[in-house]
Amino acid sequence: MLNNFAVCGLLNIDYPIIQGGMAWLGTAELVSAVSNAGGLGVIGSGDAPTEWLGQQIRRTRERTDKPFAVNIMMMSPFLADNMKLVADEKVGILTFGGGNPGGYLADLKEAGVKVMPVVSSIALARRLERLGADAVIAEGMESGGHVGETTTMALVPQVAGNVKVPVIAAGGIADGRGLVAALALGAQGVQMGTRFICSEECVAHPRFKEQIIQAHDRATIVTGVSTGHPVRCLENKLTYRFTELEKAGASKAELEELGKGKLSLGVMQGDIEQGSLMAGQIAGLIREVKTVKAIIHDIMAEAQQVIDALGNHRMKG
Ligand SMILES: Cc1cc2nc3c(=O)[nH]c(=O)nc-3n(C[C@H](O)[C@H](O)[C@H](O)COP(=O)(O)O)c2cc1C
């Protein structure tokens, strides 16, 4: 069985599989299921109020005694309060999305917190490594949610070649082949979002899960490039409207107004046309809702098969 991953030692987990922090969906149900199955569950604080985050931390602790993390969105209006809360609650592992958490690293290191920022460039990865990041999550533009500009295939080996800390690959990974590919590119583990939405434990609305199951390879689109906050979602009436407005030169304020409240409308309330359905390009590969335990088990088993099969190839020079 695949073992010996630096991230497993660093995080005290069994498998090099991290559940990406997801706004609204990274709740105690999913987080504890992933951690109990041997991966790392991550609470997605998104832009939820600090009180909500506190509840999720407590509920997660009721459900698991395994390590878990909190994802902090740098764009959250509750950033300062959330940082205070995770310090008070002594959360041992933090991931950061949507910006540069550099200013917090010295205090976090001092407190012994393990920090894994999401990066989409070598420059940010190197800067955060210098400031003390324990690992970096290199996230390609295939992924669901907020995206950078470089693909996972191109980004991961370049980041891995430029930092000494372990690299976790994210974006476009949903099965054992993806895990092996990430390892081949120099990553020590993977972070998955879209695959875990289609788990039995994820609180996403069944209609959203069904949209992912029905998705094909070109079902997603990136909107919001003009606002400086590009986001990948399943295409629907909301993304058509957003794209139309962007093409017509709508102001940032107008576009932000259109996006307000749409993520919960889509992913929690199941309005698949007017809500935002953040998901990655790998949605087209996902064909069933499974338990978290089965997802992790199947990925590890398939990865081992792929490695064994690859072992039969011999490259002639
Ligand atoms: C619905 C959804 C919400 C997300 N919310 C966040 C978030 O709040 N913070 C963050 O750092 N990443 C967020 N992400 C990104 C995931 O953590 C993860 O890196 C990404 O989904 C990986 O790509 P994949 O979807 O191809 O697996 C989100 C992704 C999705 C699909």
The ligand as a MOL file (V3000), in Angstrom:
LIG
                    3D

  0  0  0     0  0            999 V3000
M  V30 BEGIN CTAB
M  V30 COUNTS 31 33 0 0 0
M  V30 BEGIN ATOM
M  V30 1 C -18.0630 24.9000 -3.6810 0
M  V30 2 C -16.6050 25.2360 -3.4680 0
M  V30 3 C -16.2620 26.1570 -2.4770 0
M  V30 4 C -14.9130 26.4480 -2.2440 0
M  V30 5 N -14.6010 27.3370 -1.2370 0
M  V30 6 C -13.2870 27.5610 -0.9340 0
M  V30 7 C -12.9390 28.3990 0.1710 0
M  V30 8 O -13.7990 28.9400 0.8690 0
M  V30 9 N -11.6000 28.5730 0.4340 0
M  V30 10 C -10.6150 27.9740 -0.3270 0
M  V30 11 O -9.4150 28.1700 -0.0360 0
M  V30 12 N -10.9260 27.1850 -1.3870 0
M  V30 13 C -12.2330 26.9610 -1.6920 0
M  V30 14 N -12.5500 26.1080 -2.7210 0
M  V30 15 C -11.4650 25.3660 -3.4120 0
M  V30 16 C -11.2640 23.9630 -2.7920 0
M  V30 17 O -10.8010 24.0630 -1.4720 0
M  V30 18 C -10.2710 23.1010 -3.5800 0
M  V30 19 O -8.9610 23.6400 -3.5650 0
M  V30 20 C -10.6920 22.9080 -5.0350 0
M  V30 21 O -12.0560 22.5340 -5.0780 0
M  V30 22 C -9.8200 21.8550 -5.6960 0
M  V30 23 O -10.1970 21.6450 -7.0280 0
M  V30 24 P -11.2840 20.5080 -7.4800 0
M  V30 25 O -12.5970 21.1420 -7.2770 0
M  V30 26 O -10.9410 20.2920 -8.9270 0
M  V30 27 O -11.0530 19.2950 -6.6350 0
M  V30 28 C -13.8970 25.8290 -3.0170 0
M  V30 29 C -14.2690 24.9160 -4.0090 0
M  V30 30 C -15.5770 24.6130 -4.2540 0
M  V30 31 C -15.9210 23.6090 -5.3210 0
M  V30 END ATOM
M  V30 BEGIN BOND
M  V30 1 1 1 2
M  V30 2 1 2 3
M  V30 3 2 2 30
M  V30 4 2 3 4
M  V30 5 1 4 5
M  V30 6 1 4 28
M  V30 7 2 5 6
M  V30 8 1 6 7
M  V30 9 1 6 13
M  V30 10 2 7 8
M  V30 11 1 7 9
M  V30 12 1 9 10
M  V30 13 2 10 11
M  V30 14 1 10 12
M  V30 15 2 12 13
M  V30 16 1 13 14
M  V30 17 1 14 15
M  V30 18 1 14 28
M  V30 19 1 15 16
M  V30 20 1 16 17
M  V30 21 1 16 18
M  V30 22 1 18 19
M  V30 23 1 18 20
M  V30 24 1 20 21
M  V30 25 1 20 22
M  V30 26 1 22 23
M  V30 27 1 23 24
M  V30 28 2 24 25
M  V30 29 1 24 26
M  V30 30 1 24 27
M  V30 31 2 28 29
M  V30 32 1 29 30
M  V30 33 1 30 31
M  V30 END BOND
M  V30 END CTAB
M  END
